[in-house]
Amino acid sequence: METLRHIVVLVHIIGFAVLFGAWAVQAFGGERKLTRLMDIGVGIAGVAGLALAAPWGISWEPGTSFYIKVGVKAVVLIIIGTLVGTGVARQKRGQAVAPAVFWLVGILTLANAGMGVIWR
C-alpha cells in the first residue's frame, strides 16, 4: 500500500512540474501567457493531492496539522486553477492577461510546493 502511495506522490510532483515548468517557460520565454498545459498541471496536481489526503491504511496516523495543511494547499490550488482558467479564457477572447495575474500564478505555485515540503 505504501508503494502505491509513493506512486501517487510521484504523480503529484509531476503535476507540479507540468504547472511550474509551463509557467517558467512562458515567464522566461518572453510571451507571458497562460497556457492549456498549465490547466493540465493544475488538474494532475489537484487529483493526486486529493488522493494523497485520503486515508491509506498504513501505520502512519496524520495529526490535525496535516488536515490543516491539506486544506490550505487545496485553497491555494483552487485559486491557482481559477487564475489560470480565467486567464486562458480571456486569452481565447483576444484579451490580455494582467501581468500581476501571470506572476501570481508562479508565486502561488511555488508557495504551494514550499508548503508541501516545509510544513510538517
Backbone as XML, in Angstrom:
<?xml version="1.0"?>
<chain id="A" units="angstrom">
  <residue number="1" name="MET">
    <atom name="N" x="0.824" y="-1.190" z="0.000"/>
    <atom name="CA" x="0.000" y="0.000" z="0.000"/>
    <atom name="C" x="0.874" y="1.262" z="0.000"/>
  </residue>
  <residue number="2" name="GLU">
    <atom name="N" x="1.998" y="1.160" z="0.717"/>
    <atom name="CA" x="2.876" y="2.326" z="0.767"/>
    <atom name="C" x="3.516" y="2.605" z="-0.594"/>
  </residue>
  <residue number="3" name="THR">
    <atom name="N" x="3.784" y="1.559" z="-1.367"/>
    <atom name="CA" x="4.334" y="1.746" z="-2.710"/>
    <atom name="C" x="3.344" y="2.500" z="-3.594"/>
  </residue>
  <residue number="4" name="LEU">
    <atom name="N" x="2.083" y="2.162" z="-3.488"/>
    <atom name="CA" x="1.055" y="2.864" z="-4.246"/>
    <atom name="C" x="0.993" y="4.335" z="-3.849"/>
  </residue>
  <residue number="5" name="ARG">
    <atom name="N" x="1.112" y="4.604" z="-2.549"/>
    <atom name="CA" x="1.115" y="5.991" z="-2.077"/>
    <atom name="C" x="2.308" y="6.751" z="-2.657"/>
  </residue>
  <residue number="6" name="HIS">
    <atom name="N" x="3.458" y="6.112" z="-2.715"/>
    <atom name="CA" x="4.640" y="6.759" z="-3.293"/>
    <atom name="C" x="4.448" y="7.040" z="-4.788"/>
  </residue>
  <residue number="7" name="ILE">
    <atom name="N" x="3.766" y="6.163" z="-5.481"/>
    <atom name="CA" x="3.467" y="6.401" z="-6.897"/>
    <atom name="C" x="2.554" y="7.617" z="-7.047"/>
  </residue>
  <residue number="8" name="VAL">
    <atom name="N" x="1.571" y="7.739" z="-6.160"/>
    <atom name="CA" x="0.675" y="8.902" z="-6.206"/>
    <atom name="C" x="1.449" y="10.178" z="-5.881"/>
  </residue>
  <residue number="9" name="VAL">
    <atom name="N" x="2.393" y="10.099" z="-4.946"/>
    <atom name="CA" x="3.251" y="11.262" z="-4.662"/>
    <atom name="C" x="4.025" y="11.657" z="-5.920"/>
  </residue>
  <residue number="10" name="LEU">
    <atom name="N" x="4.544" y="10.681" z="-6.641"/>
    <atom name="CA" x="5.266" y="10.955" z="-7.884"/>
    <atom name="C" x="4.366" y="11.653" z="-8.900"/>
  </residue>
  <residue number="11" name="VAL">
    <atom name="N" x="3.138" y="11.167" z="-9.052"/>
    <atom name="CA" x="2.193" y="11.796" z="-9.985"/>
    <atom name="C" x="1.889" y="13.226" z="-9.539"/>
  </residue>
  <residue number="12" name="HIS">
    <atom name="N" x="1.771" y="13.441" z="-8.236"/>
    <atom name="CA" x="1.521" y="14.780" z="-7.695"/>
    <atom name="C" x="2.686" y="15.719" z="-8.034"/>
  </residue>
  <residue number="13" name="ILE">
    <atom name="N" x="3.895" y="15.229" z="-7.884"/>
    <atom name="CA" x="5.081" y="16.033" z="-8.208"/>
    <atom name="C" x="5.138" y="16.310" z="-9.710"/>
  </residue>
  <residue number="14" name="ILE">
    <atom name="N" x="4.749" y="15.346" z="-10.523"/>
    <atom name="CA" x="4.711" y="15.559" z="-11.974"/>
    <atom name="C" x="3.708" y="16.658" z="-12.314"/>
  </residue>
  <residue number="15" name="GLY">
    <atom name="N" x="2.552" y="16.664" z="-11.646"/>
    <atom name="CA" x="1.569" y="17.728" z="-11.862"/>
    <atom name="C" x="2.140" y="19.092" z="-11.539"/>
  </residue>
  <residue number="16" name="PHE">
    <atom name="N" x="2.861" y="19.195" z="-10.399"/>
    <atom name="CA" x="3.516" y="20.453" z="-10.057"/>
    <atom name="C" x="4.545" y="20.827" z="-11.112"/>
  </residue>
  <residue number="17" name="ALA">
    <atom name="N" x="5.327" y="19.852" z="-11.558"/>
    <atom name="CA" x="6.369" y="20.116" z="-12.550"/>
    <atom name="C" x="5.775" y="20.611" z="-13.864"/>
  </residue>
  <residue number="18" name="VAL">
    <atom name="N" x="4.651" y="20.017" z="-14.276"/>
    <atom name="CA" x="3.998" y="20.462" z="-15.511"/>
    <atom name="C" x="3.514" y="21.899" z="-15.355"/>
  </residue>
  <residue number="19" name="LEU">
    <atom name="N" x="2.855" y="22.203" z="-14.237"/>
    <atom name="CA" x="2.336" y="23.550" z="-13.999"/>
    <atom name="C" x="3.464" y="24.568" z="-13.906"/>
  </residue>
  <residue number="20" name="PHE">
    <atom name="N" x="4.433" y="24.300" z="-13.038"/>
    <atom name="CA" x="5.511" y="25.274" z="-12.839"/>
    <atom name="C" x="6.425" y="25.353" z="-14.053"/>
  </residue>
  <residue number="21" name="GLY">
    <atom name="N" x="6.667" y="24.222" z="-14.700"/>
    <atom name="CA" x="7.504" y="24.236" z="-15.900"/>
    <atom name="C" x="6.880" y="25.028" z="-17.031"/>
  </residue>
  <residue number="22" name="ALA">
    <atom name="N" x="5.567" y="24.843" z="-17.249"/>
    <atom name="CA" x="4.883" y="25.610" z="-18.295"/>
    <atom name="C" x="4.894" y="27.098" z="-17.962"/>
  </residue>
  <residue number="23" name="TRP">
    <atom name="N" x="4.725" y="27.418" z="-16.687"/>
    <atom name="CA" x="4.775" y="28.829" z="-16.279"/>
    <atom name="C" x="6.183" y="29.402" z="-16.489"/>
  </residue>
  <residue number="24" name="ALA">
    <atom name="N" x="7.211" y="28.646" z="-16.095"/>
    <atom name="CA" x="8.586" y="29.124" z="-16.226"/>
    <atom name="C" x="8.971" y="29.336" z="-17.686"/>
  </residue>
  <residue number="25" name="VAL">
    <atom name="N" x="8.525" y="28.454" z="-18.564"/>
    <atom name="CA" x="8.809" y="28.615" z="-19.994"/>
    <atom name="C" x="8.207" y="29.929" z="-20.493"/>
  </residue>
  <residue number="26" name="GLN">
    <atom name="N" x="6.988" y="30.220" z="-20.083"/>
    <atom name="CA" x="6.355" y="31.471" z="-20.517"/>
    <atom name="C" x="7.012" y="32.685" z="-19.852"/>
  </residue>
  <residue number="27" name="ALA">
    <atom name="N" x="7.389" y="32.554" z="-18.587"/>
    <atom name="CA" x="7.984" y="33.682" z="-17.864"/>
    <atom name="C" x="9.334" y="34.074" z="-18.447"/>
  </residue>
  <residue number="28" name="PHE">
    <atom name="N" x="10.134" y="33.083" z="-18.784"/>
    <atom name="CA" x="11.478" y="33.373" z="-19.269"/>
    <atom name="C" x="11.581" y="33.324" z="-20.781"/>
  </residue>
  <residue number="29" name="GLY">
    <atom name="N" x="10.491" y="32.956" z="-21.449"/>
    <atom name="CA" x="10.470" y="32.921" z="-22.901"/>
    <atom name="C" x="10.027" y="34.241" z="-23.519"/>
  </residue>
  <residue number="30" name="GLY">
    <atom name="N" x="9.468" y="35.120" z="-22.700"/>
    <atom name="CA" x="9.120" y="36.449" z="-23.179"/>
    <atom name="C" x="7.650" y="36.699" z="-23.467"/>
  </residue>
  <residue number="31" name="GLU">
    <atom name="N" x="6.816" y="35.672" z="-23.661"/>
    <atom name="CA" x="5.423" y="35.917" z="-24.028"/>
    <atom name="C" x="4.533" y="36.219" z="-22.832"/>
  </residue>
  <residue number="32" name="ARG">
    <atom name="N" x="4.759" y="35.547" z="-21.737"/>
    <atom name="CA" x="3.972" y="35.707" z="-20.513"/>
    <atom name="C" x="2.482" y="35.489" z="-20.745"/>
  </residue>
  <residue number="33" name="LYS">
    <atom name="N" x="2.179" y="34.311" z="-21.273"/>
    <atom name="CA" x="0.788" y="33.903" z="-21.492"/>
    <atom name="C" x="0.492" y="32.704" z="-20.615"/>
  </residue>
  <residue number="34" name="LEU">
    <atom name="N" x="-0.759" y="32.544" z="-20.257"/>
    <atom name="CA" x="-1.194" y="31.349" z="-19.541"/>
    <atom name="C" x="-1.622" y="30.317" z="-20.580"/>
  </residue>
  <residue number="35" name="THR">
    <atom name="N" x="-1.216" y="29.073" z="-20.389"/>
    <atom name="CA" x="-1.435" y="28.054" z="-21.412"/>
    <atom name="C" x="-2.339" y="26.931" z="-20.916"/>
  </residue>
  <residue number="36" name="ARG">
    <atom name="N" x="-2.820" y="26.149" z="-21.858"/>
    <atom name="CA" x="-3.655" y="24.988" z="-21.550"/>
    <atom name="C" x="-2.855" y="23.947" z="-20.766"/>
  </residue>
  <residue number="37" name="LEU">
    <atom name="N" x="-1.554" y="23.881" z="-21.006"/>
    <atom name="CA" x="-0.701" y="22.950" z="-20.277"/>
    <atom name="C" x="-0.695" y="23.259" z="-18.781"/>
  </residue>
  <residue number="38" name="MET">
    <atom name="N" x="-0.806" y="24.532" z="-18.416"/>
    <atom name="CA" x="-0.899" y="24.909" z="-17.008"/>
    <atom name="C" x="-2.191" y="24.373" z="-16.401"/>
  </residue>
  <residue number="39" name="ASP">
    <atom name="N" x="-3.288" y="24.420" z="-17.174"/>
    <atom name="CA" x="-4.555" y="23.833" z="-16.721"/>
    <atom name="C" x="-4.405" y="22.344" z="-16.448"/>
  </residue>
  <residue number="40" name="ILE">
    <atom name="N" x="-3.704" y="21.663" z="-17.329"/>
    <atom name="CA" x="-3.495" y="20.230" z="-17.170"/>
    <atom name="C" x="-2.662" y="19.948" z="-15.916"/>
  </residue>
  <residue number="41" name="GLY">
    <atom name="N" x="-1.636" y="20.754" z="-15.694"/>
    <atom name="CA" x="-0.809" y="20.602" z="-14.491"/>
    <atom name="C" x="-1.599" y="20.806" z="-13.209"/>
  </residue>
  <residue number="42" name="VAL">
    <atom name="N" x="-2.491" y="21.802" z="-13.212"/>
    <atom name="CA" x="-3.348" y="22.034" z="-12.039"/>
    <atom name="C" x="-4.243" y="20.822" z="-11.797"/>
  </residue>
  <residue number="43" name="GLY">
    <atom name="N" x="-4.788" y="20.272" z="-12.862"/>
    <atom name="CA" x="-5.659" y="19.111" z="-12.720"/>
    <atom name="C" x="-4.938" y="17.892" z="-12.177"/>
  </residue>
  <residue number="44" name="ILE">
    <atom name="N" x="-3.758" y="17.624" z="-12.720"/>
    <atom name="CA" x="-2.973" y="16.469" z="-12.258"/>
    <atom name="C" x="-2.598" y="16.637" z="-10.791"/>
  </residue>
  <residue number="45" name="ALA">
    <atom name="N" x="-2.081" y="17.810" z="-10.439"/>
    <atom name="CA" x="-1.673" y="18.054" z="-9.052"/>
    <atom name="C" x="-2.878" y="18.001" z="-8.110"/>
  </residue>
  <residue number="46" name="GLY">
    <atom name="N" x="-4.019" y="18.512" z="-8.550"/>
    <atom name="CA" x="-5.206" y="18.518" z="-7.701"/>
    <atom name="C" x="-5.752" y="17.129" z="-7.441"/>
  </residue>
  <residue number="47" name="VAL">
    <atom name="N" x="-5.889" y="16.341" z="-8.491"/>
    <atom name="CA" x="-6.429" y="14.983" z="-8.328"/>
    <atom name="C" x="-5.478" y="14.128" z="-7.490"/>
  </residue>
  <residue number="48" name="ALA">
    <atom name="N" x="-4.197" y="14.212" z="-7.776"/>
    <atom name="CA" x="-3.227" y="13.433" z="-6.996"/>
    <atom name="C" x="-3.164" y="13.930" z="-5.558"/>
  </residue>
  <residue number="49" name="GLY">
    <atom name="N" x="-3.287" y="15.232" z="-5.346"/>
    <atom name="CA" x="-3.292" y="15.771" z="-3.986"/>
    <atom name="C" x="-4.482" y="15.295" z="-3.180"/>
  </residue>
  <residue number="50" name="LEU">
    <atom name="N" x="-5.648" y="15.245" z="-3.813"/>
    <atom name="CA" x="-6.824" y="14.713" z="-3.118"/>
    <atom name="C" x="-6.647" y="13.241" z="-2.788"/>
  </residue>
  <residue number="51" name="ALA">
    <atom name="N" x="-6.032" y="12.499" z="-3.701"/>
    <atom name="CA" x="-5.773" y="11.082" z="-3.435"/>
    <atom name="C" x="-4.796" y="10.921" z="-2.269"/>
  </residue>
  <residue number="52" name="LEU">
    <atom name="N" x="-3.840" y="11.820" z="-2.158"/>
    <atom name="CA" x="-2.879" y="11.737" z="-1.053"/>
    <atom name="C" x="-3.524" y="12.084" z="0.285"/>
  </residue>
  <residue number="53" name="ALA">
    <atom name="N" x="-4.571" y="12.895" z="0.264"/>
    <atom name="CA" x="-5.241" y="13.287" z="1.507"/>
    <atom name="C" x="-6.130" y="12.173" z="2.054"/>
  </residue>
  <residue number="54" name="ALA">
    <atom name="N" x="-6.410" y="11.183" z="1.240"/>
    <atom name="CA" x="-7.270" y="10.076" z="1.674"/>
    <atom name="C" x="-6.522" y="9.189" z="2.670"/>
  </residue>
  <residue number="55" name="PRO">
    <atom name="N" x="-7.262" y="8.542" z="3.557"/>
    <atom name="CA" x="-6.586" y="7.593" z="4.458"/>
    <atom name="C" x="-6.074" y="6.383" z="3.670"/>
  </residue>
  <residue number="56" name="TRP">
    <atom name="N" x="-4.832" y="6.023" z="3.892"/>
    <atom name="CA" x="-4.198" y="4.968" z="3.103"/>
    <atom name="C" x="-4.090" y="3.648" z="3.840"/>
  </residue>
  <residue number="57" name="GLY">
    <atom name="N" x="-4.487" y="3.589" z="5.097"/>
    <atom name="CA" x="-4.427" y="2.335" z="5.823"/>
    <atom name="C" x="-3.031" y="1.894" z="6.200"/>
  </residue>
  <residue number="58" name="ILE">
    <atom name="N" x="-2.095" y="2.837" z="6.205"/>
    <atom name="CA" x="-0.739" y="2.496" z="6.627"/>
    <atom name="C" x="-0.584" y="2.906" z="8.091"/>
  </residue>
  <residue number="59" name="SER">
    <atom name="N" x="0.492" y="2.502" z="8.722"/>
    <atom name="CA" x="0.656" y="2.702" z="10.160"/>
    <atom name="C" x="0.771" y="4.175" z="10.554"/>
  </residue>
  <residue number="60" name="TRP">
    <atom name="N" x="1.118" y="5.035" z="9.626"/>
    <atom name="CA" x="1.268" y="6.455" z="9.925"/>
    <atom name="C" x="-0.097" y="7.077" z="10.170"/>
  </residue>
  <residue number="61" name="GLU">
    <atom name="N" x="-0.239" y="7.781" z="11.280"/>
    <atom name="CA" x="-1.502" y="8.417" z="11.646"/>
    <atom name="C" x="-1.339" y="9.936" z="11.552"/>
  </residue>
  <residue number="62" name="PRO">
    <atom name="N" x="-1.982" y="10.578" z="10.569"/>
    <atom name="CA" x="-1.831" y="12.029" z="10.433"/>
    <atom name="C" x="-2.509" y="12.760" z="11.584"/>
  </residue>
  <residue number="63" name="GLY">
    <atom name="N" x="-1.912" y="13.865" z="11.980"/>
    <atom name="CA" x="-2.482" y="14.684" z="13.045"/>
    <atom name="C" x="-3.344" y="15.794" z="12.476"/>
  </residue>
  <residue number="64" name="THR">
    <atom name="N" x="-3.816" y="16.662" z="13.351"/>
    <atom name="CA" x="-4.674" y="17.768" z="12.942"/>
    <atom name="C" x="-3.951" y="18.719" z="12.002"/>
  </residue>
  <residue number="65" name="SER">
    <atom name="N" x="-2.663" y="18.963" z="12.245"/>
    <atom name="CA" x="-1.924" y="19.896" z="11.393"/>
    <atom name="C" x="-1.843" y="19.396" z="9.949"/>
  </residue>
  <residue number="66" name="PHE">
    <atom name="N" x="-1.874" y="18.076" z="9.760"/>
    <atom name="CA" x="-1.863" y="17.518" z="8.409"/>
    <atom name="C" x="-3.107" y="17.969" z="7.638"/>
  </residue>
  <residue number="67" name="TYR">
    <atom name="N" x="-4.255" y="17.895" z="8.289"/>
    <atom name="CA" x="-5.501" y="18.261" z="7.617"/>
    <atom name="C" x="-5.605" y="19.767" z="7.399"/>
  </residue>
  <residue number="68" name="ILE">
    <atom name="N" x="-5.031" y="20.552" z="8.284"/>
    <atom name="CA" x="-4.971" y="21.999" z="8.066"/>
    <atom name="C" x="-4.101" y="22.293" z="6.852"/>
  </residue>
  <residue number="69" name="LYS">
    <atom name="N" x="-2.961" y="21.622" z="6.768"/>
    <atom name="CA" x="-2.056" y="21.785" z="5.625"/>
    <atom name="C" x="-2.749" y="21.409" z="4.330"/>
  </residue>
  <residue number="70" name="VAL">
    <atom name="N" x="-3.449" y="20.280" z="4.317"/>
    <atom name="CA" x="-4.160" y="19.844" z="3.112"/>
    <atom name="C" x="-5.217" y="20.871" z="2.722"/>
  </residue>
  <residue number="71" name="GLY">
    <atom name="N" x="-5.927" y="21.405" z="3.698"/>
    <atom name="CA" x="-6.951" y="22.415" z="3.420"/>
    <atom name="C" x="-6.370" y="23.686" z="2.832"/>
  </residue>
  <residue number="72" name="VAL">
    <atom name="N" x="-5.283" y="24.162" z="3.425"/>
    <atom name="CA" x="-4.639" y="25.386" z="2.922"/>
    <atom name="C" x="-4.112" y="25.161" z="1.518"/>
  </residue>
  <residue number="73" name="LYS">
    <atom name="N" x="-3.451" y="24.012" z="1.297"/>
    <atom name="CA" x="-2.920" y="23.721" z="-0.036"/>
    <atom name="C" x="-4.038" y="23.589" z="-1.064"/>
  </residue>
  <residue number="74" name="ALA">
    <atom name="N" x="-5.183" y="23.026" z="-0.663"/>
    <atom name="CA" x="-6.318" y="22.898" z="-1.581"/>
    <atom name="C" x="-6.876" y="24.267" z="-1.956"/>
  </residue>
  <residue number="75" name="VAL">
    <atom name="N" x="-6.978" y="25.154" z="-0.987"/>
    <atom name="CA" x="-7.472" y="26.511" z="-1.273"/>
    <atom name="C" x="-6.526" y="27.226" z="-2.229"/>
  </residue>
  <residue number="76" name="VAL">
    <atom name="N" x="-5.223" y="27.112" z="-1.980"/>
    <atom name="CA" x="-4.242" y="27.759" z="-2.867"/>
    <atom name="C" x="-4.337" y="27.169" z="-4.273"/>
  </residue>
  <residue number="77" name="LEU">
    <atom name="N" x="-4.507" y="25.848" z="-4.379"/>
    <atom name="CA" x="-4.629" y="25.214" z="-5.694"/>
    <atom name="C" x="-5.893" y="25.673" z="-6.419"/>
  </residue>
  <residue number="78" name="ILE">
    <atom name="N" x="-6.975" y="25.842" z="-5.682"/>
    <atom name="CA" x="-8.214" y="26.342" z="-6.294"/>
    <atom name="C" x="-8.008" y="27.762" z="-6.815"/>
  </residue>
  <residue number="79" name="ILE">
    <atom name="N" x="-7.299" y="28.587" z="-6.057"/>
    <atom name="CA" x="-7.004" y="29.956" z="-6.515"/>
    <atom name="C" x="-6.150" y="29.917" z="-7.774"/>
  </residue>
  <residue number="80" name="ILE">
    <atom name="N" x="-5.116" y="29.059" z="-7.785"/>
    <atom name="CA" x="-4.261" y="28.934" z="-8.969"/>
    <atom name="C" x="-5.095" y="28.481" z="-10.165"/>
  </residue>
  <residue number="81" name="GLY">
    <atom name="N" x="-5.919" y="27.475" z="-9.966"/>
    <atom name="CA" x="-6.768" y="26.982" z="-11.051"/>
    <atom name="C" x="-7.719" y="28.036" z="-11.575"/>
  </residue>
  <residue number="82" name="THR">
    <atom name="N" x="-8.274" y="28.833" z="-10.669"/>
    <atom name="CA" x="-9.165" y="29.921" z="-11.081"/>
    <atom name="C" x="-8.415" y="30.959" z="-11.900"/>
  </residue>
  <residue number="83" name="LEU">
    <atom name="N" x="-7.233" y="31.340" z="-11.436"/>
    <atom name="CA" x="-6.444" y="32.334" z="-12.166"/>
    <atom name="C" x="-6.052" y="31.826" z="-13.554"/>
  </residue>
  <residue number="84" name="VAL">
    <atom name="N" x="-5.601" y="30.580" z="-13.619"/>
    <atom name="CA" x="-5.196" y="30.011" z="-14.909"/>
    <atom name="C" x="-6.407" y="29.858" z="-15.825"/>
  </residue>
  <residue number="85" name="GLY">
    <atom name="N" x="-7.493" y="29.324" z="-15.292"/>
    <atom name="CA" x="-8.690" y="29.114" z="-16.107"/>
    <atom name="C" x="-9.274" y="30.397" z="-16.662"/>
  </residue>
  <residue number="86" name="THR">
    <atom name="N" x="-9.395" y="31.421" z="-15.819"/>
    <atom name="CA" x="-9.930" y="32.694" z="-16.308"/>
    <atom name="C" x="-8.947" y="33.374" z="-17.253"/>
  </residue>
  <residue number="87" name="GLY">
    <atom name="N" x="-7.649" y="33.200" z="-16.984"/>
    <atom name="CA" x="-6.650" y="33.801" z="-17.873"/>
    <atom name="C" x="-6.659" y="33.177" z="-19.256"/>
  </residue>
  <residue number="88" name="VAL">
    <atom name="N" x="-6.760" y="31.851" z="-19.314"/>
    <atom name="CA" x="-6.826" y="31.163" z="-20.611"/>
    <atom name="C" x="-8.095" y="31.572" z="-21.354"/>
  </residue>
  <residue number="89" name="ALA">
    <atom name="N" x="-9.206" y="31.685" z="-20.640"/>
    <atom name="CA" x="-10.467" y="32.091" z="-21.277"/>
    <atom name="C" x="-10.371" y="33.519" z="-21.814"/>
  </residue>
  <residue number="90" name="ARG">
    <atom name="N" x="-9.731" y="34.405" z="-21.074"/>
    <atom name="CA" x="-9.554" y="35.785" z="-21.554"/>
    <atom name="C" x="-8.696" y="35.821" z="-22.810"/>
  </residue>
  <residue number="91" name="GLN">
    <atom name="N" x="-7.651" y="35.007" z="-22.821"/>
    <atom name="CA" x="-6.773" y="34.979" z="-23.986"/>
    <atom name="C" x="-7.493" y="34.439" z="-25.214"/>
  </residue>
  <residue number="92" name="LYS">
    <atom name="N" x="-8.403" y="33.489" z="-25.027"/>
    <atom name="CA" x="-9.170" y="32.960" z="-26.155"/>
    <atom name="C" x="-10.051" y="34.040" z="-26.770"/>
  </residue>
  <residue number="93" name="ARG">
    <atom name="N" x="-10.511" y="34.977" z="-25.946"/>
    <atom name="CA" x="-11.335" y="36.077" z="-26.444"/>
    <atom name="C" x="-10.491" y="37.225" z="-26.994"/>
  </residue>
  <residue number="94" name="GLY">
    <atom name="N" x="-9.189" y="37.081" z="-26.954"/>
    <atom name="CA" x="-8.311" y="38.098" z="-27.508"/>
    <atom name="C" x="-7.879" y="39.157" z="-26.511"/>
  </residue>
  <residue number="95" name="GLN">
    <atom name="N" x="-8.235" y="38.997" z="-25.261"/>
    <atom name="CA" x="-7.839" y="39.962" z="-24.232"/>
    <atom name="C" x="-6.529" y="39.516" z="-23.593"/>
  </residue>
  <residue number="96" name="ALA">
    <atom name="N" x="-5.804" y="40.481" z="-23.088"/>
    <atom name="CA" x="-4.530" y="40.175" z="-22.436"/>
    <atom name="C" x="-4.754" y="39.843" z="-20.960"/>
  </residue>
  <residue number="97" name="VAL">
    <atom name="N" x="-3.879" y="39.034" z="-20.432"/>
    <atom name="CA" x="-3.901" y="38.714" z="-19.009"/>
    <atom name="C" x="-3.041" y="39.741" z="-18.287"/>
  </residue>
  <residue number="98" name="ALA">
    <atom name="N" x="-3.536" y="40.246" z="-17.177"/>
    <atom name="CA" x="-2.778" y="41.228" z="-16.401"/>
    <atom name="C" x="-1.461" y="40.611" z="-15.933"/>
  </residue>
  <residue number="99" name="PRO">
    <atom name="N" x="-0.380" y="41.364" z="-15.990"/>
    <atom name="CA" x="0.911" y="40.820" z="-15.533"/>
    <atom name="C" x="0.868" y="40.343" z="-14.084"/>
  </residue>
  <residue number="100" name="ALA">
    <atom name="N" x="0.094" y="41.026" z="-13.250"/>
    <atom name="CA" x="0.002" y="40.607" z="-11.848"/>
    <atom name="C" x="-0.604" y="39.206" z="-11.730"/>
  </residue>
  <residue number="101" name="VAL">
    <atom name="N" x="-1.579" y="38.890" z="-12.554"/>
    <atom name="CA" x="-2.193" y="37.560" z="-12.532"/>
    <atom name="C" x="-1.176" y="36.513" z="-12.967"/>
  </residue>
  <residue number="102" name="PHE">
    <atom name="N" x="-0.448" y="36.803" z="-14.029"/>
    <atom name="CA" x="0.560" y="35.860" z="-14.519"/>
    <atom name="C" x="1.605" y="35.576" z="-13.442"/>
  </residue>
  <residue number="103" name="TRP">
    <atom name="N" x="2.160" y="36.611" z="-12.831"/>
    <atom name="CA" x="3.197" y="36.417" z="-11.824"/>
    <atom name="C" x="2.636" y="35.777" z="-10.561"/>
  </residue>
  <residue number="104" name="LEU">
    <atom name="N" x="1.381" y="36.068" z="-10.230"/>
    <atom name="CA" x="0.754" y="35.464" z="-9.055"/>
    <atom name="C" x="0.612" y="33.952" z="-9.215"/>
  </residue>
  <residue number="105" name="VAL">
    <atom name="N" x="0.345" y="33.501" z="-10.434"/>
    <atom name="CA" x="0.266" y="32.057" z="-10.679"/>
    <atom name="C" x="1.593" y="31.391" z="-10.320"/>
  </residue>
  <residue number="106" name="GLY">
    <atom name="N" x="2.691" y="31.954" z="-10.757"/>
    <atom name="CA" x="4.002" y="31.380" z="-10.453"/>
    <atom name="C" x="4.342" y="31.444" z="-8.977"/>
  </residue>
  <residue number="107" name="ILE">
    <atom name="N" x="4.049" y="32.569" z="-8.346"/>
    <atom name="CA" x="4.353" y="32.729" z="-6.923"/>
    <atom name="C" x="3.529" y="31.754" z="-6.083"/>
  </residue>
  <residue number="108" name="LEU">
    <atom name="N" x="2.234" y="31.649" z="-6.384"/>
    <atom name="CA" x="1.379" y="30.740" z="-5.619"/>
    <atom name="C" x="1.749" y="29.279" z="-5.859"/>
  </residue>
  <residue number="109" name="THR">
    <atom name="N" x="2.150" y="28.946" z="-7.075"/>
    <atom name="CA" x="2.581" y="27.577" z="-7.366"/>
    <atom name="C" x="3.818" y="27.228" z="-6.559"/>
  </residue>
  <residue number="110" name="LEU">
    <atom name="N" x="4.777" y="28.115" z="-6.535"/>
    <atom name="CA" x="5.993" y="27.886" z="-5.762"/>
    <atom name="C" x="5.685" y="27.848" z="-4.269"/>
  </residue>
  <residue number="111" name="ALA">
    <atom name="N" x="4.791" y="28.714" z="-3.805"/>
    <atom name="CA" x="4.406" y="28.717" z="-2.388"/>
    <atom name="C" x="3.712" y="27.412" z="-2.007"/>
  </residue>
  <residue number="112" name="ASN">
    <atom name="N" x="2.871" y="26.907" z="-2.894"/>
    <atom name="CA" x="2.164" y="25.657" z="-2.617"/>
    <atom name="C" x="3.149" y="24.487" z="-2.517"/>
  </residue>
  <residue number="113" name="ALA">
    <atom name="N" x="4.124" y="24.464" z="-3.393"/>
    <atom name="CA" x="5.154" y="23.422" z="-3.309"/>
    <atom name="C" x="5.977" y="23.576" z="-2.029"/>
  </residue>
  <residue number="114" name="GLY">
    <atom name="N" x="6.270" y="24.803" z="-1.681"/>
    <atom name="CA" x="7.014" y="25.059" z="-0.447"/>
    <atom name="C" x="6.258" y="24.593" z="0.790"/>
  </residue>
  <residue number="115" name="MET">
    <atom name="N" x="4.959" y="24.837" z="0.799"/>
    <atom name="CA" x="4.144" y="24.365" z="1.928"/>
    <atom name="C" x="4.187" y="22.850" z="2.025"/>
  </residue>
  <residue number="116" name="GLY">
    <atom name="N" x="4.148" y="22.183" z="0.886"/>
    <atom name="CA" x="4.175" y="20.731" z="0.899"/>
    <atom name="C" x="5.474" y="20.168" z="1.428"/>
  </residue>
  <residue number="117" name="VAL">
    <atom name="N" x="6.575" y="20.850" z="1.163"/>
    <atom name="CA" x="7.875" y="20.340" z="1.570"/>
    <atom name="C" x="8.237" y="20.788" z="2.998"/>
  </residue>
  <residue number="118" name="ILE">
    <atom name="N" x="7.980" y="22.040" z="3.318"/>
    <atom name="CA" x="8.440" y="22.601" z="4.582"/>
    <atom name="C" x="7.477" y="22.348" z="5.743"/>
  </residue>
  <residue number="119" name="TRP">
    <atom name="N" x="6.173" y="22.448" z="5.490"/>
    <atom name="CA" x="5.179" y="22.311" z="6.559"/>
    <atom name="C" x="5.061" y="20.839" z="6.955"/>
  </residue>
  <residue number="120" name="ARG">
    <atom name="N" x="5.466" y="20.517" z="8.139"/>
    <atom name="CA" x="5.422" y="19.139" z="8.626"/>
    <atom name="C" x="4.539" y="19.016" z="9.826"/>
  </residue>
</chain>
